[in-house]
Amino acid sequence: MPDSKRYAEDESECTVVLERYNTVLDELFAGADVYVITPLWTTEAEVPPSQAVTGYWQSLLVEDDPDPAFRTYCHLFVARRPWRRGCIDDLLRDIADDKVAGVLINPASAHPPPLRRWR
């Protein structure tokens, strides 16, 4: 960022961040399909109802505490899409704003998620 800023403070700076993200992602994935894997951490084993139909893949028990109130689950959601510059700009904005973390973007040709586990 200009002046060694860590976070974009206005739309023009956000445009710079998105341009940089997309430049790197274009180099990696141009012309390929990608899996976009988005995690959601909760203390509940069940997938939140608002998320249940948006590419749910699987849930993992991350922290198995004897007290159920302290167990942590990671629910994974997967979308396969052709890579196009700007196709995940909304998600990239959320990542830059610390609304989402732990997102993976993988080429669909390399180690695809086991599709048999998708709902």
N, CA and C atoms as an extended XYZ file, in Angstrom:
357
Properties=species:S:1:pos:R:3:atomname:S:1:resname:S:1:resid:I:1 pbc="F F F"
N         0.841       -1.173        0.000 N   MET     1
C         0.000        0.000        0.000 CA  MET     1
C         0.890        1.241        0.000 C   MET     1
N         0.366        2.344       -0.520 N   PRO     2
C         1.114        3.593       -0.461 CA  PRO     2
C         1.443        3.963        0.981 C   PRO     2
N         2.577        4.585        1.176 N   ASP     3
C         3.016        5.039        2.500 CA  ASP     3
C         3.100        3.894        3.510 C   ASP     3
N         3.385        2.708        3.042 N   SER     4
C         3.552        1.523        3.899 CA  SER     4
C         2.337        1.216        4.770 C   SER     4
N         1.153        1.499        4.274 N   LYS     5
C        -0.077        1.179        5.011 CA  LYS     5
C        -0.303       -0.319        5.000 C   LYS     5
N        -0.933       -0.785        6.030 N   ARG     6
C        -1.271       -2.211        6.107 CA  ARG     6
C        -2.647       -2.486        5.524 C   ARG     6
N        -3.599       -1.567        5.729 N   TYR     7
C        -4.975       -1.763        5.278 CA  TYR     7
C        -5.418       -0.614        4.384 C   TYR     7
N        -6.251       -0.956        3.411 N   ALA     8
C        -6.834        0.068        2.548 CA  ALA     8
C        -7.808        0.911        3.362 C   ALA     8
N        -7.765        2.214        3.139 N   GLU     9
C        -8.633        3.120        3.891 CA  GLU     9
C        -9.759        3.708        3.052 C   GLU     9
N        -9.683        3.562        1.739 N   ASP    10
C       -10.751        4.082        0.890 CA  ASP    10
C       -10.849        3.212       -0.353 C   ASP    10
N       -11.811        3.520       -1.197 N   GLU    11
C       -12.087        2.687       -2.372 CA  GLU    11
C       -10.909        2.647       -3.344 C   GLU    11
N       -10.202        3.752       -3.519 N   SER    12
C        -9.069        3.752       -4.450 CA  SER    12
C        -7.956        2.835       -3.943 C   SER    12
N        -7.740        2.806       -2.633 N   GLU    13
C        -6.730        1.906       -2.085 CA  GLU    13
C        -7.197        0.457       -2.150 C   GLU    13
N        -8.482        0.231       -1.980 N   CYS    14
C        -9.020       -1.119       -2.115 CA  CYS    14
C        -8.856       -1.616       -3.555 C   CYS    14
N        -9.006       -0.718       -4.496 N   THR    15
C        -8.800       -1.064       -5.905 CA  THR    15
C        -7.362       -1.530       -6.137 C   THR    15
N        -6.402       -0.873       -5.487 N   VAL    16
C        -4.994       -1.270       -5.587 CA  VAL    16
C        -4.807       -2.677       -5.026 C   VAL    16
N        -5.407       -2.948       -3.862 N   VAL    17
C        -5.289       -4.267       -3.241 CA  VAL    17
C        -5.876       -5.341       -4.156 C   VAL    17
N        -7.074       -5.112       -4.679 N   LEU    18
C        -7.709       -6.094       -5.568 CA  LEU    18
C        -6.890       -6.303       -6.835 C   LEU    18
N        -6.335       -5.246       -7.374 N   GLU    19
C        -5.484       -5.359       -8.567 CA  GLU    19
C        -4.284       -6.259       -8.281 C   GLU    19
N        -3.679       -6.081       -7.129 N   ARG    20
C        -2.511       -6.897       -6.760 CA  ARG    20
C        -2.904       -8.353       -6.545 C   ARG    20
N        -3.993       -8.587       -5.813 N   TYR    21
C        -4.472       -9.966       -5.632 CA  TYR    21
C        -4.705      -10.626       -6.987 C   TYR    21
N        -5.452       -9.942       -7.846 N   ASN    22
C        -5.825      -10.526       -9.131 CA  ASN    22
C        -4.627      -10.742      -10.043 C   ASN    22
N        -3.628       -9.896       -9.972 N   THR    23
C        -2.417      -10.081      -10.778 CA  THR    23
C        -1.724      -11.389      -10.399 C   THR    23
N        -1.573      -11.628       -9.109 N   VAL    24
C        -0.937      -12.864       -8.650 CA  VAL    24
C        -1.797      -14.076       -9.012 C   VAL    24
N        -3.091      -13.995       -8.747 N   LEU    25
C        -3.978      -15.120       -9.036 CA  LEU    25
C        -4.052      -15.407      -10.531 C   LEU    25
N        -4.007      -14.372      -11.371 N   ASP    26
C        -3.958      -14.585      -12.827 CA  ASP    26
C        -2.713      -15.368      -13.223 C   ASP    26
N        -1.583      -15.036      -12.612 N   GLU    27
C        -0.338      -15.755      -12.917 CA  GLU    27
C        -0.447      -17.229      -12.539 C   GLU    27
N        -1.139      -17.507      -11.471 N   LEU    28
C        -1.267      -18.884      -10.998 CA  LEU    28
C        -2.334      -19.687      -11.728 C   LEU    28
N        -3.469      -19.047      -12.064 N   PHE    29
C        -4.640      -19.811      -12.470 CA  PHE    29
C        -5.255      -19.436      -13.817 C   PHE    29
N        -4.674      -18.536      -14.579 N   ALA    30
C        -5.279      -18.097      -15.843 CA  ALA    30
C        -5.663      -19.297      -16.709 C   ALA    30
N        -6.909      -19.314      -17.136 N   GLY    31
C        -7.402      -20.363      -18.021 CA  GLY    31
C        -7.732      -21.678      -17.335 C   GLY    31
N        -7.658      -21.726      -16.014 N   ALA    32
C        -7.905      -22.975      -15.292 CA  ALA    32
C        -9.144      -22.848      -14.413 C   ALA    32
N        -9.685      -23.999      -14.049 N   ASP    33
C       -10.718      -24.027      -13.015 CA  ASP    33
C       -10.025      -24.065      -11.659 C   ASP    33
N       -10.665      -23.471      -10.664 N   VAL    34
C       -10.111      -23.473       -9.317 CA  VAL    34
C       -11.176      -23.921       -8.324 C   VAL    34
N       -10.707      -24.457       -7.203 N   TYR    35
C       -11.552      -24.683       -6.044 CA  TYR    35
C       -11.301      -23.533       -5.086 C   TYR    35
N       -12.371      -22.882       -4.656 N   VAL    36
C       -12.281      -21.863       -3.617 CA  VAL    36
C       -12.867      -22.502       -2.366 C   VAL    36
N       -12.016      -22.713       -1.374 N   ILE    37
C       -12.403      -23.390       -0.140 CA  ILE    37
C       -12.433      -22.347        0.969 C   ILE    37
N       -13.613      -22.193        1.564 N   THR    38
C       -13.809      -21.176        2.587 CA  THR    38
C       -14.195      -21.854        3.903 C   THR    38
N       -13.437      -21.603        4.976 N   PRO    39
C       -13.771      -22.193        6.271 CA  PRO    39
C       -14.692      -21.303        7.091 C   PRO    39
N       -15.452      -21.940        7.958 N   LEU    40
C       -16.274      -21.229        8.936 CA  LEU    40
C       -16.099      -21.962       10.256 C   LEU    40
N       -15.566      -21.270       11.271 N   TRP    41
C       -15.332      -21.875       12.577 CA  TRP    41
C       -16.510      -21.607       13.494 C   TRP    41
N       -16.942      -22.661       14.205 N   THR    42
C       -18.044      -22.528       15.163 CA  THR    42
C       -17.767      -23.425       16.368 C   THR    42
N       -18.605      -23.302       17.365 N   THR    43
C       -18.552      -24.207       18.513 CA  THR    43
C       -19.647      -25.268       18.412 C   THR    43
N       -20.331      -25.300       17.294 N   GLU    44
C       -21.409      -26.259       17.061 CA  GLU    44
C       -21.010      -27.253       15.976 C   GLU    44
N       -21.370      -28.521       16.165 N   ALA    45
C       -21.067      -29.549       15.166 CA  ALA    45
C       -21.930      -29.399       13.915 C   ALA    45
N       -23.106      -28.818       14.082 N   GLU    46
C       -24.016      -28.663       12.957 CA  GLU    46
C       -23.601      -27.457       12.103 C   GLU    46
N       -23.813      -27.601       10.819 N   VAL    47
C       -23.565      -26.496        9.899 CA  VAL    47
C       -24.619      -25.419       10.137 C   VAL    47
N       -24.212      -24.173       10.280 N   PRO    48
C       -25.217      -23.116       10.472 CA  PRO    48
C       -26.235      -23.135        9.344 C   PRO    48
N       -27.529      -23.027        9.665 N   PRO    49
C       -28.578      -23.124        8.645 CA  PRO    49
C       -28.401      -22.132        7.495 C   PRO    49
N       -27.867      -20.980        7.770 N   SER    50
C       -27.690      -19.977        6.711 CA  SER    50
C       -26.613      -20.390        5.708 C   SER    50
N       -25.773      -21.350        6.062 N   GLN    51
C       -24.666      -21.773        5.203 CA  GLN    51
C       -24.877      -23.142        4.573 C   GLN    51
N       -25.882      -23.859        4.990 N   ALA    52
C       -26.011      -25.280        4.656 CA  ALA    52
C       -26.102      -25.583        3.164 C   ALA    52
N       -26.544      -24.668        2.349 N   VAL    53
C       -26.731      -24.985        0.930 CA  VAL    53
C       -25.711      -24.298        0.024 C   VAL    53
N       -24.734      -23.619        0.587 N   THR    54
C       -23.798      -22.858       -0.237 CA  THR    54
C       -22.467      -23.585       -0.390 C   THR    54
N       -22.492      -24.753       -1.003 N   GLY    55
C       -21.268      -25.482       -1.290 CA  GLY    55
C       -20.679      -26.214       -0.105 C   GLY    55
N       -21.519      -26.621        0.841 N   TYR    56
C       -20.994      -27.347        1.998 CA  TYR    56
C       -20.230      -28.572        1.543 C   TYR    56
N       -19.049      -28.777        2.125 N   TRP    57
C       -18.212      -29.924        1.783 CA  TRP    57
C       -18.123      -30.877        2.964 C   TRP    57
N       -17.536      -30.409        4.072 N   GLN    58
C       -17.396      -31.274        5.235 CA  GLN    58
C       -17.101      -30.441        6.476 C   GLN    58
N       -17.245      -31.077        7.631 N   SER    59
C       -16.940      -30.435        8.908 CA  SER    59
C       -15.851      -31.222        9.613 C   SER    59
N       -14.977      -30.503       10.285 N   LEU    60
C       -13.873      -31.119       11.007 CA  LEU    60
C       -13.925      -30.683       12.467 C   LEU    60
N       -13.674      -31.623       13.363 N   LEU    61
C       -13.528      -31.279       14.773 CA  LEU    61
C       -12.084      -30.830       14.952 C   LEU    61
N       -11.890      -29.560       15.253 N   VAL    62
C       -10.550      -28.993       15.337 CA  VAL    62
C       -10.004      -29.087       16.755 C   VAL    62
N       -10.831      -28.787       17.722 N   GLU    63
C       -10.422      -28.822       19.134 CA  GLU    63
C       -11.411      -29.689       19.893 C   GLU    63
N       -10.972      -30.880       20.299 N   ASP    64
C       -11.845      -31.812       20.996 CA  ASP    64
C       -11.653      -31.652       22.499 C   ASP    64
N       -12.409      -30.758       23.073 N   ASP    65
C       -12.338      -30.481       24.504 CA  ASP    65
C       -13.400      -31.313       25.216 C   ASP    65
N       -13.110      -31.820       26.419 N   PRO    66
C       -14.133      -32.572       27.157 CA  PRO    66
C       -15.402      -31.753       27.421 C   PRO    66
N       -15.240      -30.455       27.541 N   ASP    67
C       -16.397      -29.573       27.747 CA  ASP    67
C       -16.925      -29.158       26.380 C   ASP    67
N       -18.143      -29.558       26.021 N   PRO    68
C       -18.689      -29.232       24.695 CA  PRO    68
C       -18.680      -27.736       24.380 C   PRO    68
N       -18.749      -26.895       25.376 N   ALA    69
C       -18.754      -25.445       25.130 CA  ALA    69
C       -17.426      -24.957       24.568 C   ALA    69
N       -16.373      -25.773       24.704 N   PHE    70
C       -15.055      -25.357       24.236 CA  PHE    70
C       -14.580      -26.136       23.015 C   PHE    70
N       -15.442      -26.942       22.438 N   ARG    71
C       -15.083      -27.645       21.204 CA  ARG    71
C       -15.150      -26.671       20.044 C   ARG    71
N       -14.267      -26.877       19.087 N   THR    72
C       -14.234      -26.008       17.917 CA  THR    72
C       -14.356      -26.862       16.658 C   THR    72
N       -15.231      -26.428       15.773 N   TYR    73
C       -15.446      -27.112       14.502 CA  TYR    73
C       -15.114      -26.173       13.363 C   TYR    73
N       -14.577      -26.752       12.306 N   CYS    74
C       -14.327      -25.990       11.083 CA  CYS    74
C       -15.199      -26.599        9.992 C   CYS    74
N       -16.138      -25.815        9.502 N   HIS    75
C       -17.022      -26.236        8.415 CA  HIS    75
C       -16.437      -25.693        7.116 C   HIS    75
N       -16.228      -26.569        6.158 N   LEU    76
C       -15.601      -26.175        4.893 CA  LEU    76
C       -16.637      -26.117        3.774 C   LEU    76
N       -16.547      -25.063        3.006 N   PHE    77
C       -17.435      -24.835        1.868 CA  PHE    77
C       -16.566      -24.709        0.626 C   PHE    77
N       -16.979      -25.384       -0.457 N   VAL    78
C       -16.168      -25.425       -1.671 CA  VAL    78
C       -16.997      -24.997       -2.864 C   VAL    78
N       -16.371      -24.186       -3.700 N   ALA    79
C       -16.974      -23.821       -4.982 CA  ALA    79
C       -15.935      -24.053       -6.064 C   ALA    79
N       -16.344      -24.720       -7.125 N   ARG    80
C       -15.463      -24.888       -8.283 CA  ARG    80
C       -15.913      -23.877       -9.319 C   ARG    80
N       -14.949      -23.157       -9.864 N   ARG    81
C       -15.289      -22.142      -10.854 CA  ARG    81
C       -14.127      -21.929      -11.813 C   ARG    81
N       -14.439      -21.486      -13.018 N   PRO    82
C       -13.349      -21.115      -13.922 CA  PRO    82
C       -12.722      -19.817      -13.400 C   PRO    82
N       -11.391      -19.783      -13.382 N   TRP    83
C       -10.745      -18.562      -12.906 CA  TRP    83
C       -10.924      -17.449      -13.930 C   TRP    83
N       -11.435      -16.343      -13.477 N   ARG    84
C       -11.561      -15.108      -14.256 CA  ARG    84
C       -11.154      -13.968      -13.346 C   ARG    84
N       -10.383      -13.062      -13.857 N   ARG    85
C        -9.973      -11.890      -13.084 CA  ARG    85
C       -11.219      -11.220      -12.507 C   ARG    85
N       -11.227      -10.996      -11.204 N   GLY    86
C       -12.346      -10.336      -10.548 CA  GLY    86
C       -13.451      -11.261      -10.082 C   GLY    86
N       -13.367      -12.562      -10.362 N   CYS    87
C       -14.486      -13.460      -10.042 CA  CYS    87
C       -14.686      -13.678       -8.555 C   CYS    87
N       -13.670      -13.391       -7.742 N   ILE    88
C       -13.844      -13.540       -6.291 CA  ILE    88
C       -13.512      -12.224       -5.566 C   ILE    88
N       -13.706      -11.112       -6.247 N   ASP    89
C       -13.386       -9.824       -5.631 CA  ASP    89
C       -14.129       -9.582       -4.320 C   ASP    89
N       -15.390       -9.993       -4.226 N   ASP    90
C       -16.122       -9.808       -2.965 CA  ASP    90
C       -15.452      -10.582       -1.830 C   ASP    90
N       -15.037      -11.808       -2.117 N   LEU    91
C       -14.349      -12.610       -1.111 CA  LEU    91
C       -12.994      -11.990       -0.772 C   LEU    91
N       -12.269      -11.512       -1.767 N   LEU    92
C       -10.976      -10.876       -1.513 CA  LEU    92
C       -11.131       -9.624       -0.652 C   LEU    92
N       -12.205       -8.877       -0.863 N   ARG    93
C       -12.481       -7.707       -0.005 CA  ARG    93
C       -12.707       -8.152        1.438 C   ARG    93
N       -13.470       -9.229        1.617 N   ASP    94
C       -13.726       -9.736        2.964 CA  ASP    94
C       -12.434      -10.209        3.635 C   ASP    94
N       -11.541      -10.823        2.865 N   ILE    95
C       -10.254      -11.244        3.412 CA  ILE    95
C        -9.442      -10.013        3.832 C   ILE    95
N        -9.383       -9.025        2.969 N   ALA    96
C        -8.620       -7.805        3.274 CA  ALA    96
C        -9.184       -7.082        4.492 C   ALA    96
N       -10.489       -7.189        4.707 N   ASP    97
C       -11.140       -6.532        5.847 CA  ASP    97
C       -11.196       -7.426        7.084 C   ASP    97
N       -10.493       -8.555        7.060 N   ASP    98
C       -10.469       -9.507        8.176 CA  ASP    98
C       -11.841      -10.047        8.545 C   ASP    98
N       -12.742      -10.136        7.579 N   LYS    99
C       -14.053      -10.740        7.814 CA  LYS    99
C       -14.005      -12.248        7.600 C   LYS    99
N       -13.040      -12.693        6.791 N   VAL   100
C       -12.865      -14.102        6.455 CA  VAL   100
C       -11.373      -14.399        6.535 C   VAL   100
N       -11.037      -15.590        7.008 N   ALA   101
C        -9.632      -16.001        7.070 CA  ALA   101
C        -9.524      -17.467        6.692 C   ALA   101
N        -8.364      -17.871        6.264 N   GLY   102
C        -8.114      -19.274        5.980 CA  GLY   102
C        -8.647      -19.758        4.650 C   GLY   102
N        -8.926      -18.869        3.725 N   VAL   103
C        -9.442      -19.247        2.405 CA  VAL   103
C        -8.314      -19.884        1.591 C   VAL   103
N        -8.644      -20.961        0.906 N   LEU   104
C        -7.697      -21.624        0.009 CA  LEU   104
C        -8.217      -21.524       -1.415 C   LEU   104
N        -7.307      -21.267       -2.332 N   ILE   105
C        -7.649      -21.267       -3.755 CA  ILE   105
C        -6.676      -22.228       -4.417 C   ILE   105
N        -7.218      -23.325       -4.925 N   ASN   106
C        -6.392      -24.381       -5.509 CA  ASN   106
C        -6.817      -24.661       -6.938 C   ASN   106
N        -5.863      -25.024       -7.791 N   PRO   107
C        -6.255      -25.439       -9.137 CA  PRO   107
C        -7.067      -26.729       -9.046 C   PRO   107
N        -8.116      -26.808       -9.803 N   ALA   108
C        -8.974      -27.996       -9.771 CA  ALA   108
C        -8.233      -29.234      -10.273 C   ALA   108
N        -7.183      -29.040      -11.058 N   SER   109
C        -6.439      -30.170      -11.615 CA  SER   109
C        -5.493      -30.820      -10.612 C   SER   109
N        -5.169      -30.122       -9.521 N   ALA   110
C        -4.201      -30.653       -8.560 CA  ALA   110
C        -4.875      -30.959       -7.233 C   ALA   110
N        -4.905      -32.208       -6.875 N   HIS   111
C        -5.444      -32.639       -5.590 CA  HIS   111
C        -6.834      -32.085       -5.312 C   HIS   111
N        -7.800      -32.417       -6.143 N   PRO   112
C        -9.154      -31.896       -5.893 CA  PRO   112
C        -9.722      -32.456       -4.598 C   PRO   112
N       -10.620      -31.714       -3.984 N   PRO   113
C       -11.293      -32.262       -2.798 CA  PRO   113
C       -12.025      -33.545       -3.175 C   PRO   113
N       -12.171      -34.454       -2.240 N   PRO   114
C       -12.889      -35.708       -2.535 CA  PRO   114
C       -14.381      -35.413       -2.728 C   PRO   114
N       -14.803      -35.377       -3.953 N   LEU   115
C       -16.167      -34.966       -4.288 CA  LEU   115
C       -17.216      -35.875       -3.671 C   LEU   115
N       -16.869      -37.093       -3.371 N   ARG   116
C       -17.858      -38.018       -2.794 CA  ARG   116
C       -18.347      -37.535       -1.441 C   ARG   116
N       -17.617      -36.613       -0.789 N   ARG   117
C       -18.018      -36.143        0.524 CA  ARG   117
C       -18.865      -34.888        0.442 C   ARG   117
N       -19.075      -34.356       -0.751 N   TRP   118
C       -19.918      -33.168       -0.891 CA  TRP   118
C       -21.354      -33.567       -0.668 C   TRP   118
N       -22.141      -32.618       -0.177 N   ARG   119
C       -23.582      -32.856       -0.060 CA  ARG   119
C       -24.267      -32.387       -1.309 C   ARG   119
